[in-house]
Amino acid sequence: MIPTLVFGRTGHESTRTIFGAAAFWDTPQKDVDATMDIILQNGVNHVDTASSYGKAEQLLGDWIRRNGRPFFLATKTGERTKQAAYDQIRRSLDLLHVSQVDMIQLHALHEEPDWATAFGPGGVVEAVIQARDEGLVRFIGVTGHGVPVPEFHLRSLAQFDFDSVLLPYSYIMMQNPRYAEGFNKVLAVCKERNIAVQTIKGITRSPWKDVQQNRTTWYRPLEEQADIDLAMHWVFGNPQVFLNTAGDINLLPHILEAAHRFASRPTDHQMQALSQRLQMEPLFE
């Protein structure tokens, strides 16, 4: 059984493995339908998508139109100004065939000009507040990538009372002292304020570099079940965090199997051995 955890102050008891619908970027509808069957059969009850994930909202929305929405549903806006973001939220609702999403997130807010615009007059923060006031969304989160993202998240949390954050987390990423320090500060703030912490890139092996890309993830993922088990169980060993699945539907069965089998966190020795054997590298430096 996949472990569950209350998703911060939302009160929703989410599976700690959240389905990342970036995997539906340009997927045939029949494969989307089959993947949704797998998700539900495994008890996953939280789905995370975004307006910028290719056709993901449309494809997921077609499934929702036919089957309903038996899960917590989150999406994201990458717009930085109020009207553009508000219009994008309305479009997301139309594509998803819902009148409300459980969560809207400010997408990839980890660069200074974007951050300043988002929190300034006429910025996206005003749009998500309006959408919440109108009942279009229930909760509001913020996401980001890269080494500086914990620092941006701390600034964002100082400016606005977000309900969730999302950022990278893996054994190899946490070997970067700057990132680890910032991540742990974010964790402490989120624990104090009951803010949900979603993590991404948990099964990253390395950037693609000179390796021929054979997956729909934009990084080279771990592929062997035993390796995925170690990486995921290390993430799950932090009892505060959720893990969003990788953007490849063919990896999903392995990820779900690892989630079902979680019992304890691997040792540092096990993780060091995995890293050395596969020459693992952080995605962000």
C-alpha positions as CSV (number, residue, x, y, z in Angstrom):
1,M,0.0,0.0,0.0
2,I,1.3,3.5,-0.9
3,P,1.9,5.6,2.2
4,T,-0.3,8.6,2.7
5,L,0.2,12.0,4.4
6,V,-2.1,14.9,5.1
7,F,-1.3,17.5,2.4
8,G,-0.6,20.4,4.7
9,R,-3.5,22.6,5.8
10,T,-5.7,21.3,2.9
11,G,-6.7,18.4,5.1
12,H,-6.6,16.1,2.1
13,E,-4.8,12.8,2.9
14,S,-2.8,12.4,-0.3
15,T,-0.7,9.5,-1.4
16,R,2.9,10.4,-0.9
17,T,3.4,9.5,-4.5
18,I,1.6,12.3,-6.5
19,F,1.0,11.6,-10.2
20,G,2.9,14.2,-12.3
21,A,0.8,14.7,-15.4
22,A,3.8,16.2,-17.3
23,A,3.9,12.5,-18.5
24,F,0.8,13.3,-20.6
25,W,2.6,16.0,-22.6
26,D,1.7,14.6,-26.0
27,T,0.4,11.1,-25.2
28,P,-2.3,9.3,-27.2
29,Q,-5.6,9.4,-25.4
30,K,-5.8,5.6,-25.1
31,D,-2.4,5.6,-23.3
32,V,-3.7,8.4,-21.0
33,D,-6.8,6.3,-20.2
34,A,-4.7,3.2,-19.5
35,T,-2.3,5.2,-17.3
36,M,-5.2,6.7,-15.3
37,D,-6.5,3.1,-14.7
38,I,-3.1,2.2,-13.3
39,I,-3.1,5.3,-11.1
40,L,-6.5,4.5,-9.6
41,Q,-5.8,0.8,-9.2
42,N,-2.7,1.7,-7.1
43,G,-4.7,4.1,-4.9
44,V,-3.0,7.3,-6.1
45,N,-5.4,10.2,-5.2
46,H,-3.5,13.3,-6.1
47,V,-2.8,14.5,-9.7
48,D,-0.5,17.5,-10.5
49,T,-0.5,19.1,-14.0
50,A,0.2,22.5,-15.6
51,S,-0.9,24.7,-18.4
52,S,2.5,24.5,-20.0
53,Y,2.7,20.6,-20.1
54,G,1.9,20.3,-23.7
55,K,-1.6,18.8,-24.2
56,A,-1.7,17.4,-20.6
57,E,-4.6,19.4,-19.4
58,Q,-6.6,18.6,-22.5
59,L,-5.9,14.9,-22.3
60,L,-6.5,14.6,-18.6
61,G,-9.6,16.7,-19.0
62,D,-11.0,14.4,-21.6
63,W,-10.6,11.5,-19.1
64,I,-12.2,13.6,-16.4
65,R,-15.1,14.5,-18.7
66,R,-15.9,10.8,-19.1
67,N,-15.0,9.5,-15.6
68,G,-15.3,12.3,-13.1
69,R,-12.5,13.4,-10.8
70,P,-11.8,11.0,-7.9
71,F,-8.6,12.8,-6.8
72,F,-7.1,16.0,-5.6
73,L,-6.4,18.1,-8.7
74,A,-3.7,20.7,-9.0
75,T,-2.5,22.7,-11.9
76,K,-0.1,25.6,-12.5
77,T,0.1,29.0,-14.3
78,G,3.4,30.2,-15.7
79,E,2.0,33.7,-16.4
80,R,3.4,36.5,-14.2
81,T,0.8,39.3,-14.6
82,K,-2.7,39.3,-13.2
83,Q,-5.0,39.3,-16.3
84,A,-2.9,36.8,-18.3
85,A,-2.8,34.5,-15.3
86,Y,-6.5,34.8,-14.6
87,D,-7.3,34.1,-18.2
88,Q,-5.0,31.1,-18.1
89,I,-6.7,29.7,-15.0
90,R,-10.1,29.9,-16.7
91,R,-8.7,28.2,-19.7
92,S,-7.2,25.4,-17.5
93,L,-10.7,24.8,-15.9
94,D,-12.2,24.6,-19.4
95,L,-9.6,22.1,-20.6
96,L,-9.9,20.0,-17.5
97,H,-13.7,20.0,-17.6
98,V,-14.0,21.2,-14.0
99,S,-15.5,24.2,-12.3
100,Q,-12.8,24.3,-9.7
101,V,-9.3,22.9,-9.1
102,D,-8.1,22.0,-5.6
103,M,-4.9,23.9,-6.1
104,I,-3.3,26.5,-8.4
105,Q,0.4,27.0,-8.3
106,L,2.8,29.7,-9.5
107,H,4.9,27.7,-11.9
108,A,8.7,27.9,-11.9
109,L,9.1,31.0,-9.8
110,H,12.8,31.0,-9.4
111,E,14.2,34.0,-11.3
112,E,14.4,37.6,-10.1
113,P,12.5,39.5,-12.8
114,D,9.6,36.9,-12.7
115,W,9.5,37.0,-8.9
116,A,9.4,40.8,-8.8
117,T,6.6,40.9,-11.4
118,A,4.6,38.2,-9.7
119,F,4.5,39.9,-6.3
120,G,4.2,43.5,-7.7
121,P,1.1,45.5,-8.5
122,G,-0.9,43.7,-11.2
123,G,1.1,40.5,-10.7
124,V,0.0,36.9,-10.8
125,V,-0.4,36.8,-7.0
126,E,-3.4,39.1,-7.4
127,A,-4.9,36.7,-10.0
128,V,-4.7,33.6,-7.8
129,I,-6.2,35.4,-4.9
130,Q,-9.1,36.5,-7.1
131,A,-9.5,33.0,-8.4
132,R,-9.6,31.7,-4.8
133,D,-12.1,34.3,-3.8
134,E,-14.3,33.4,-6.7
135,G,-14.2,29.7,-5.9
136,L,-12.2,28.7,-9.0
137,V,-9.4,27.3,-6.9
138,R,-9.3,26.2,-3.2
139,F,-5.6,26.5,-2.4
140,I,-2.5,28.2,-3.7
141,G,1.1,26.9,-4.1
142,V,4.4,27.9,-5.6
143,T,7.0,25.8,-7.5
144,G,10.5,26.1,-8.8
145,H,13.6,24.4,-10.1
146,G,17.4,24.9,-9.8
147,V,19.8,25.5,-7.0
148,P,18.5,29.0,-6.0
149,V,14.9,27.8,-5.6
150,P,14.9,27.3,-1.8
151,E,16.0,30.9,-1.4
152,F,13.2,32.1,-3.7
153,H,10.7,29.9,-1.9
154,L,11.7,31.4,1.4
155,R,11.2,34.9,0.0
156,S,7.8,33.9,-1.5
157,L,6.7,32.4,1.9
158,A,7.6,35.7,3.6
159,Q,5.4,37.6,1.1
160,F,2.4,35.3,0.9
161,D,0.9,32.4,2.9
162,F,1.2,29.7,0.3
163,D,-0.4,26.3,1.0
164,S,2.3,24.3,-0.7
165,V,5.7,24.4,-2.2
166,L,7.4,22.2,-4.9
167,L,11.1,21.9,-5.5
168,P,13.8,19.3,-6.4
169,Y,14.9,16.7,-3.8
170,S,17.2,13.7,-4.1
171,Y,20.2,12.2,-2.4
172,I,22.5,13.6,-5.2
173,M,20.9,17.0,-5.1
174,M,21.3,17.3,-1.4
175,Q,25.1,16.8,-1.7
176,N,25.2,20.4,-2.8
177,P,25.8,22.3,0.5
178,R,24.1,25.5,-0.6
179,Y,21.0,23.6,-1.8
180,A,20.8,21.4,1.2
181,E,21.0,24.4,3.6
182,G,18.2,26.2,1.7
183,F,16.1,23.1,1.4
184,N,16.2,22.4,5.1
185,K,15.3,26.0,5.9
186,V,12.2,25.7,3.6
187,L,11.3,22.4,5.4
188,A,11.5,24.1,8.8
189,V,9.2,27.0,7.7
190,C,6.8,24.6,6.1
191,K,6.6,22.4,9.2
192,E,6.0,25.4,11.4
193,R,3.2,26.7,9.1
194,N,1.7,23.4,8.0
195,I,2.6,23.9,4.4
196,A,2.8,20.9,2.1
197,V,6.2,20.1,0.5
198,Q,6.1,18.4,-2.9
199,T,9.4,17.2,-4.4
200,I,10.4,16.5,-7.9
201,K,13.4,14.9,-9.8
202,G,13.7,12.2,-7.2
203,I,14.8,9.5,-9.6
204,T,17.3,11.6,-11.6
205,R,20.4,9.8,-12.7
206,S,22.0,12.7,-14.5
207,P,21.5,15.3,-17.3
208,W,21.2,13.6,-20.7
209,K,24.5,15.1,-22.0
210,D,25.9,12.8,-24.7
211,V,23.6,9.9,-23.9
212,Q,20.9,9.2,-26.5
213,Q,17.5,10.2,-25.0
214,N,15.1,7.2,-24.7
215,R,12.7,8.7,-22.2
216,T,10.2,11.6,-22.2
217,T,11.8,13.0,-19.1
218,W,14.1,16.0,-19.7
219,Y,16.7,14.4,-17.5
220,R,18.2,10.9,-17.6
221,P,16.2,8.9,-15.0
222,L,17.0,5.8,-13.1
223,E,15.5,2.8,-14.9
224,E,16.2,-0.4,-13.0
225,Q,13.7,-1.3,-10.3
226,A,16.3,-1.7,-7.5
227,D,17.8,1.7,-8.3
228,I,14.4,3.4,-8.4
229,D,13.6,1.7,-5.0
230,L,16.7,3.1,-3.4
231,A,16.2,6.7,-4.7
232,M,12.5,6.8,-3.9
233,H,12.9,5.2,-0.5
234,W,15.6,7.8,0.3
235,V,13.1,10.6,-0.5
236,F,10.3,8.9,1.4
237,G,12.7,8.6,4.4
238,N,11.9,12.3,5.0
239,P,8.5,12.0,6.6
240,Q,7.5,15.5,5.6
241,V,7.6,15.3,1.8
242,F,5.7,14.1,-1.1
243,L,7.2,12.8,-4.3
244,N,5.8,13.8,-7.7
245,T,6.3,11.0,-10.3
246,A,8.6,11.3,-13.3
247,G,7.3,12.5,-16.7
248,D,7.3,9.2,-18.4
249,I,4.3,6.9,-18.3
250,N,6.5,3.8,-18.9
251,L,8.4,4.5,-15.7
252,L,5.2,4.8,-13.7
253,P,4.7,1.1,-12.8
254,H,8.3,0.9,-11.4
255,I,7.7,4.1,-9.4
256,L,4.4,2.9,-7.9
257,E,6.0,-0.5,-7.1
258,A,8.7,1.3,-5.2
259,A,6.2,3.4,-3.4
260,H,4.2,0.3,-2.3
261,R,7.4,-1.3,-0.9
262,F,8.7,1.6,1.2
263,A,9.7,0.5,4.7
264,S,12.7,2.6,5.6
265,R,15.3,5.0,4.3
266,P,18.5,3.5,2.7
267,T,21.8,4.3,4.4
268,D,24.2,6.9,3.2
269,H,26.5,4.0,2.3
270,Q,23.9,2.5,0.0
271,M,23.2,5.8,-1.6
272,Q,26.9,6.5,-2.1
273,A,27.4,3.1,-3.7
274,L,24.4,3.8,-6.1
275,S,25.7,7.2,-7.0
276,Q,29.2,5.9,-7.7
277,R,28.1,2.8,-9.6
278,L,25.9,4.8,-12.0
279,Q,28.1,8.0,-12.0
280,M,25.1,10.0,-10.9
281,E,25.2,13.8,-11.3
282,P,22.8,16.5,-10.0
283,L,20.5,17.9,-12.6
284,F,21.1,21.5,-11.3
285,E,24.5,23.0,-10.4
